[in-house]
Amino acid sequence: MPTHRYHVSGRVQGVGYRRAACDTAVRLSVCGWVRNLPDGRVEVLASGSAEALSSFAAWLHQGPSLARVSAVVSFDCAEPALAGFDIR
């Protein structure tokens, strides 16, 4: 199962981004977690089918209505995420 780590930049903290990312991941059957970073970005670890990760990545670029995403950087990861999706 492919796993990716994402760093999302822009206005992504304090706008419901993590909760919406969690809801979207669960809907798409993506496992992993999402957390705020001290520098204002959001970090996401996601495992799932290639199709699910593609849909999830597309959502990460848009985010919830109050967010303003300026960039999403993706990194491949060797270790898959555990079952479920958590907000950290």
N, C-alpha and C positions, 0 to 999 in steps of 0.2 A: 504494500500500500504506500503510495507516494506521500511524503511529508515535506512541507515547506514552512519556513519562518518568514514572516512579513514584518517590515517596519513601515508604519503609516505616518506620514507627516501632514501638517496643516492644522486646522482648528479641529482637533479630534479628541480633546479632553474636555470634560464638563458639558458635553452635548449629547450624552447617551450612546456614544459610539460602542463602548464595550458591551452594554446590554443588547443593543441591536445586532452586533456581531455574533454574540452568543445565540440569540434567537435564530439568526440566519444560518449559523453552523448547524444547529440542531435540526432545522427544517431540511437542510441539504445532507444530513447524515455525515457531517464532518466532525471529527474528534479533535480535541486539543484544548487550548486556553488562549485568553487575551488579557493583557495587562497594560497599565500606563507606565511609561518610562519617565525618569526624572527630567529629561530634556524636552518634554511636551509631546513626544511621539507616542504611538501605541504599538505594542509588539504583539504578534499573533503567531502561535504555533498551530498548524493544521495538518491533519492526516485524513485521507479519504480517497475515493476513486478519482481518476484523472478528470472525469466529467464534473464531479462534485467540487473539486478544487478549482477548476476553471470558473465555475459559476460563483464560487465563494470569492475568488480573487477579483472577479468583475464587480461584485458587491463592495469589496473593500475599497475599490477606487471611487465609489460613490458615497457609501456610508449613509447614515440617517439624514433626515432633512436639515437638521441644524449644523451638521458637519460641513467643513470645506476642506476636502482632501487635496493636497498639493502634490503628493508623491507616494507611491507604494513601491518598496524595494523588496524583492523576493529572493530568498536563499534556499537551496535544497538542503535537506537534513537527512542524515542516515537513520536516525532513530525515530520510529513512529510514535505518535502521541497515544496516551492511554485512552480507554473508552470514556465517552462523555465529553462535554465541553464546559470549561470552568472560567469564571471571571476571577482574576487574581488581583 
